[in-house]
Amino acid sequence: MVLNISGVLLLGTCVFLFFRKDNLKGSHATICSLFGFYLASTGIAPGIKAGGQSLASLLGGINF
């Protein structure tokens, strides 16, 4: 659950910065959001989730 919330916050921040600095149109952000919701209901969603968790564990294991 924590990974989902932090991922949503990170991606939301990226969209906000793109909207403010790179002239991302509101309609583009809406289409990307809808695409994400539709993609989440497909058969590839578990693979995407597993890939995200794998990437998060890889990044979490890096020691500085």
Secondary structure in CASP SS format (residue, H / E / C, confidence):
PFRMAT SS
TARGET T0000
AUTHOR 0000-0000-0000
METHOD secondary structure of the structure
MODEL  1
M C 1.00
V H 1.00
L H 1.00
N H 1.00
I H 1.00
S H 1.00
G H 1.00
V H 1.00
L H 1.00
L H 1.00
L H 1.00
G H 1.00
T H 1.00
C H 1.00
V H 1.00
F H 1.00
L H 1.00
F H 1.00
F H 1.00
R H 1.00
K H 1.00
D C 1.00
N C 1.00
L C 1.00
K C 1.00
G H 1.00
S H 1.00
H H 1.00
A H 1.00
T H 1.00
I H 1.00
C H 1.00
S H 1.00
L H 1.00
F H 1.00
G H 1.00
F H 1.00
Y H 1.00
L H 1.00
A H 1.00
S C 1.00
T C 1.00
G C 1.00
I C 1.00
A H 1.00
P H 1.00
G H 1.00
I H 1.00
K H 1.00
A H 1.00
G H 1.00
G H 1.00
Q H 1.00
S H 1.00
L H 1.00
A H 1.00
S H 1.00
L H 1.00
L H 1.00
G H 1.00
G C 1.00
I C 1.00
N C 1.00
F C 1.00
END
